[in-house]
Amino acid sequence: MVGTYNAGLVLLSVLVAVFVSHTALSLAARVASAPRRAARFWLTGGAVAMGCGIWSMHFIGMLAFSLPGVPLTYDVPVTILSLIIAIAISGFALKIASRRRLSALRLAAGALFMGAGISAMHYTGMSAIEIVPMISYDPRLVVASIAIAVGASFAALWLFFRLRHGHSWSMRWVRLGAAVVMGTAIAGMHYTAMAAARFAPGSYCLGGGTADDHWLAITIGLLAVTTLTITTILLVYDHHLESSTRRHNAQLADANAQLRHVATHDALTGLPNRLLLSDRLEQAIAQSQRYRRRFAVLVLDLDRFKSINDSLGHLAGDEMLKEVAQRLKSKLRRPDTLARLGGDEFVLILSEISSRDNVASSAHRILGTIGLPMKLAGLDVQTSASVGISLCPDDGSDVESLLQKADVAMYHAKRSGRGNFQFFAADINPFSREHLELENGLRRALIERQFVLDYQPKVDIRSGRIDSAEALIRWRHPERGLIAPASFIPLAEETGLIIPIGEWVLREACHQASAWQRAGLGPLAVAVNLSPRQLRQSDFVQVVRSAIADARLEPRQLELEITESAVMHDAEAASRVLRALSELGVRISVDDFGTGYSSLSYLRRLPLDQLKIDRAFIREVTHSRDDAEIVRAIVSLAHSLRLAVIAEGVESEDQLAFLKAIGCDQYQGYCCSRPVSAEAFVTMMRRHQATRAHAAGPVDSPTASLHPIIRSVS
């Protein structure tokens, strides 16, 4: 008895086969690239979807076949068994394709197993036809169908493995073409196996047949297509999420790279900073000891820079520093290093020197290029420099000794008339008169209470509310007038005077916060900067506890700001102190975040409450894409660690709008108020609170209610 085929259902079965093949290629790619737990999910779900698709193609192909006058019926359990075989074979194929390597032997064995499984699925499905007498088969066509199944399996596994990587449009077209080839091969195997079936004349089916096999086939086809479509949509969506994650990780990696660069380079000149200089010096010392080579360290300080900076302005001063940096770079050889320590001080490492005369010639050239006129603020300005030189190993074989001795030689050159250089010698007086006078002045300032504190408000970006302020020390010198902290804090650190000065600042700030609360300003918090020396002070926690108790201040109203470098100098000891302070109830903030070596894995274990973004990142945040990305990354990082973020140095509404848009929590800077005296701060707070209390409606800008106050007290 000869059967016939419904052409429409045959076409539907081939289309399902192609769709199955395309989905299988995508599934193989996802299983191979997914993490272990996700890979199990895609392997299981993919096996079900792919198996249902293959089985649907097979069953639609069987429904496309009909015998004249004999409506076919199917045994349900056997039909379900063929579906289970299809799912198992699909899982096997995806598992093979997800391996890192696929040898020819493993590929051949997998193709044999998979081909046998597909054949088993088909012939199990054929045996579900309840027909009498039973179907017989042409052995040659059976062998041919099995061979086609093995060949199609070999091609499928090879394509799964080769095409599992890549998401470009060209790769998608290649996968589509491969799906057409695979679908055609699968359909060819099925219809070859169908051709092998022989039905005896007078055959009949057990049970009543059904007259709507055509609609049953369409229903199964729609279910298969729906399942495969859902799987494809999930694959596309998952790929989109994965791409977004990769893009986000790449952005974070770029931001971290920029943070690392900023942490080791000067923001103004782009030169290595003190941290990177120390690393370069250690490398130079190691090379010197290994190969017995000498090198020189030159400390260079510009003469009259303060006068030029004060008379022409800070912008002109910055331009001078950048121009000097470019001129110095032009005189260096490739292995040499140029760094800026801060202010107008530069350091050069001259590698592999042959003699002192060689170093002297280099120093002459450097002084000559610095002495050339430069255009600043429309004027031709000339400057000079004083250079101190130390040699390794002659003057020392460690970083501190070489820098210190070059610095001593530089001060001697400055005292000797400026505009020259000086090699270190043992008979050079290491302390200048100015240095000694400043140190003695600091000691007198403590006794005579010449220090004062100014306060700069910290503003909530969303609400515009002021609930804290940073205490900033000033020195009212009886002869020199007001001296900024940058001019005396380094000396206080060097001499150890920072310990009593820091304790005075701590106690004064706590008493002031308590006085504000008694004056009815509410529980304002006060922030105090800590020195690395204070953090290493053995009784520092007791000092803080005493200051809080004496001022009758709630511990949460005190915030201690520490720099990253202070923490990382001795991370374990700093961690113990900070944990003790946190248990006391004091809030901890990391100041100038991103400007030092950041050990994020360690910082996240510290009891921190807040990160403060350094003004160096804020200055150009509305004009520099790099600075904007860095600030955005810091805010995202801090919030992921459940830390609040405050930006310092905010000077414009544009900067403030950017910070508000990225979710920064607080800010301080001239956009709100410059640092003011305690009395002016009280006046500002009373007017601020009165303005907020009587506000008729929402305030458009977070600082709108502050501007009248700023104009009256700043």
Secondary structure, DSSP 4 states (H G I P E B T S, - for coil): ---EE-HHHHHHHHHHHHHHHHHHHHHHHHHHHS-HHHHHHHHHHHHHHHHHHHHHHHHHHHHTEEBTTB---B-HHHHHHHHHHHHHHHHHHHHHHTSS---HHHHHHHHHHHHHHHHHHHHHHHHTB-EESPPEE-HHHHHHHHHHHHHHHHHHHHHHHHTSS--SHHHHHHHHHHHHHHHHHHHHHHHHHHHHEE--TT-EESS---S-HHHHHHHHHHHHHHHHHHHHHHHHHHHHHHHHHHHHHHHHHHHHHHHHHHHHB-TTT--B-HHHHHHHHHHHHHHHHHHT--EEEEEEEEETHHHHHHHH-HHHHHHHHHHHHHHHHHT--TT-EEEEEETTEEEEEE-S---HHHHHHHHHHHHHHHTS-EEETTEEE--EEEEEEEEETTT-SSHHHHHHHHHHHHHHHHHTTSSSEEE--TTS-SS-HHHHHHHHHHHHHHHHT-EEEEEEEEEETTT--EEEEEEEEEEEETTTEEE-GGGTHHHHHHHTTHHHHHHHHHHHHHHHHHHHHHTTS---EEEEEPPHHHHT-TTHHHHHHHHHHHHT--GGGEEEEEEHHHHHHTHHHHHHHHHHHHHHT-EEEEEEETSS---HHHHTTS---EEEE-HHHHTTTTT-HHHHHHHHHHHHHHHHTT-EEEEE---SHHHHHHHHHTT--EEESTTT---B-HHHHHHHHHHHHHHHHT--S--SSTTTTTHHHHHHH-
